């Protein structure tokens, strides 16, 4: 996309998001975006990664449950392109999920078929959008232990059963990350065993999640900015101004890092982006916790109790950032710093 087309795309996306009826579910909102072609984001590493992340951040700034579904759907389109799958399995309207969590209580096993078609047995946990998506990409395992193997499965078939029993979330409730059971469900192999984790897009997509966390943090920061700006200058509390200053530092530094990371990925599309992605994710996570704390302390209980959009965002964001692996991700980043042999800290 050229700059004019990119600007028009973002403007249309933001206009559509602003016009949604508040009563619409996250799934219904995703359907509207897909119908209007607003899910067709630039693929990671193709020169417009920043635009992709700007779109993710824009969606997240309005509704984090929608962002979770939108990010999964657009990630599925990118994965299918990267691994050589067709754009859609058949004619019609499709919304996708990507389910790669390997929970102890859920494992999906492949029964071999022919010509790339297999059947699935077992279960999958943490399946965002399972009740509404038409299709999913998920990780499964061959009977001989090979895997993870990515498969594509149409969800509206007799061999797929969705359960709401385990989903008790308050924050991110609208993302409906349910459990799914498979009983001889038909599926298609996508790539070879291990391709899902080994492809460059794995970490490129992981970095994109940080843009969602940033978008939500931005929305909360803007609430603090708007409240402070509406207060007469003489009456502005120095404590609230200090909170706004700390929020500014967090958001501007994270935005700068995300821009740098997007440019690095576009310059090195086939390189290992794990260190870049981990920095982006951990920085965005830290910013989210900082903004949540500063905005809450500065504004008090009022927006949590009287502003529905603010209250929902403040409840959703702490849950969404737990997609981070916290200290395990910090340790993984530390290992990569040592492996690189030279730190990237110089100006």
N, C-alpha and C positions, 0 to 999 in steps of 0.2 A: 504494500500500500504506500502511496505517496502521502506527503504531509496533509494535503487537503482531504484526501479520502479518510485518513486516520482521524482527523478532527471531526469529519462528518459522522463517522461511525460512532465515536465516543459521544457526540452530541445526541444522536438518535438513541443510543443506549440509555443515556442519562434521562432523556425526555420520557422514554418508555417506562423506566423505573419510577420516575416521579409521578407518572399518571396511573399507577396501579391502585386499584381499590384496596384499602387496608384489610378488607375481609378476605381477600384471596389467599389461599394457602401457598406455601413455598412451591409446591409441585405445580400448581396452576400457573404461578408466575413463570416458572421455568418453561412450561409449555408455550406461553405467550412469546417468550424470548426466542425459543426455537422456531416457532411459526414465522417470526419476523426476520429470521436469519441472523439474529444478534448473538448466536452461539458460534458463528464461523470466525473464530479468532485466528490471527496469524500463528503459525506453528512455532514452537520454541526453536531458537537457533537459526532462524531464517531471515534475520535482519530487522524484525519488528517485535522482539520479545518484550520490550517496554510497553508497547501498545497492548499486548496480551495482558500484562500485569496491571496496566491502568484500567482495563475492562474488569478484571477480577476485583480490584480495589473499589471500583465504582459500585459494583453489585454488593460487595460486602458492606459498604457504607450505608446501604439502605436496609439490608436484611441478611443476617448471617446464616440463617437456615437456607435461604435461597442461594447464598454464595456457596455453601457446602455442596448443594446439588448441582449448581452451575459449574463449579470448579471440577467436580467429578465428571460431568457430562462432557465438558470441553477437553478434559484430560483424556477421556476415552477416544474422542475423535483424533487427538494428536497421537495416541498410542497406536490406533488402527492404521493411521497413515505411516507411522514410523516402521511398523512391523509388516507392512504390505497387505493389510486386510482391505477389503472393499470399503467404500465410503459408507455403505449401509447394507445390511444383509438382504434386504428386499425392499420393494417400493413401500412408501408410506411414511408416517410420522414416527420418529424414534427419539426417545430420551434414554440416556445411558447412565449407568453407574459403574464405578471402578471399585472392586472389593478385593483388597489384598491382605487384610488382617488375617493372621494365623493364630486364632485363639485356641487355648488348650481344649476347650469344650466343643470346638467345631473344626472339622477337616473335610474337604471335598476330594473325592477319589474318582479317578477316570477309569471307566471300562472301555477298552479299546474298541474302535469301530473300523470304518474303512473310509478312504479318500478324505481324511481330515475330520470326519464326523465321529463323535464319540458320545457316550452317555455318562452322566454324572450321578454319583451317589454320595450321601453324607450331608454335611451341613456347613454353613458359612455364617459367621457372626459379624456384627458391625457393618451391616449392609445399608448404607445411606440411600434413601429414596426407594427402597425395595418395594414399597406398596404402590408406587406410582410409575416407576421407570418401565419402559418397554423391553429393554435389553440391558445386559451387564457384561463387562469384562471382569473375570475373577481368576484368582490363582487356585490351581488344583494340583493334585499329585497323581502320577501314574502308579499303578499297583506295585511296580518293582522299586518304588521309592524315588524315581526321577522327578525333579521339579525344582522350584515351582514352575508349572506349565500354565501359561495364560490361555484361557478359553473364552469364547463368546457364546452367550446363552440368551435365547429369547425367553422372557419371564412369563409370558402369557401362554403357558402350556401345562398340561395336566401333571407333569413331573416336578413342578415347582410349587412349594408351599411356603408362604410367608407368615411368620408369627410375630405378634405384637407383645407377647407375654413378658419378655425381658426388658422392654424399653420403658423406663420409668423417669426419663429425663425431664427436668424443668428447663434449664438452659439448653439451647439447641433442640428443643422438643420438635420443632417443625421439620428438622432434617430426617427424623424417623429412621434411625440406624438400627434396623430390625434384624432378626435371625431368619435365615432362609434354609429350608431343607430340600434336598434333591433326591428324587427316586426315579432313576432311569430317565432323567431329563436329557433331551438332545442338546448337543453343543458342538461347536467347531473349534479346532485347535487354532491358536493364533501364535505364530512363531514356533520356536523350538524350546525345550526345557531350559530354563535359566535366562531366556531372552528378556523377560520382563525386567529383571534386576540389572542385567548387564548392558542394556541399551543406554546411550547418552541421555535420552529423554527422561530416564528415571529421576535423576537428580535435578534436571532442568524443571520438571514438573513439581518436584518437591520444593524448589525455590519459589515457584509460583504461589504456593500456599501462603508464603510469607506476605504476599501482596494482599491476600484476604485479611490477614490479621492487621496489616497496616491500614487497610481501608476502614475497618471497624474502629481502630484507634483514632484515626483522623476524624471520624464522625463524632466521637466523644470529645475530642479536643476542640472541635468546632463548637460544640455545645457550651464549653467553658468560655471560649472566645466570645460567642454571641452574648452570653449572660454578662460577661465583664464589660463588653462594649456598650450594652444597654444601660449600664449604671452611670450616673453623672460622674464626671471626672473627679470632682472634689470628694465624692463618697466612695470611691474605689478603695477597697481594702488592699494594703500592701501584701498581705498574705495571699489573697486571690491573685494578685499580679505576679507574685513569686511563683505560684503554682502554674500560671499561664506561661511564665518563662521556662520552667522545667519541662512543661509539655512541648513547648516550641523546640527546645534542644533535642528532645527525644524524637519528635516527628521529623524534623529537618535532617537529623543525622541518619535516620532510617531511610528516608526518601532518597538521600544521596547514595547510600549503600545499595539500595535496590536498583537505582539507575546504573550504578557502576557494575553491579552483577549482571543486569540485563545486557549491557554492552559487552561484558566479558563473554557471556554465553554466545552472543551473535558473532563475536570474533573467533571463538574457539568452539564451534558447534559439535565437534566430535570428541572433544577432550573430556576428561573426568571432572565433572562440576561439583563433586561432593563437598569440597572445602568451601567453595563459593556458596553453595546452597545452604550448608550448615551455618555459615556466618549470617546469611540473610534471614534464616528462620530464627536463630537464637537472638539476633538483634531485634527482629520484629516482635518476638515473644517478650523480651525485656521491655520494649517500648509499650506493649499492650499492658503489662502489669504496672508500669510507671504511670501511664495515662489513667488507667482505672483508679489507681490510688490517689493521684493528684486531683483529678476531677471530682471524685467522690468527697475528698476532704474539703475542697474549695466550695462546692455547691451544696453540700449537706444532703439531707434526705429528700428534699423537695422533688428533684427530677426523677428520682427512683420511684416515687409514689404518685406523681401527677403527670408525668410525661411518658406515655406508653412506648413511644419509639426508643427513647433513652433507656427506659427500664428494661426493655427487651434486649437491647444491645448490651447493656451492662450485665445481664444474666447470661447471654449467649457467649460473650467473648471469653470468659474464664474457662468455659467448657471446650470451646474450639481450640484454644491454644494448648490444651492438653494433648492434642495430636502431636505436639513436640514430645520428645523423649527425655527432656530435662537434662539431668547430669550425664546420662548416657550419651546424649548428643554433644555435650561439652567435651566429654572424654574422647569421643570420636573425632571431634575437631582438633583436639590436642594431639592425637596420634597423627593426623594429617599434617599438622604443622611440623612435627618432628620428621616425618617421612620426606617432606619437601626439602629439608636440609637448609633452607634459607627462609627467614620470615618475610612476609610481605608488608612490613610495618613502616618502611621508609617513605618519606614524602617524595 
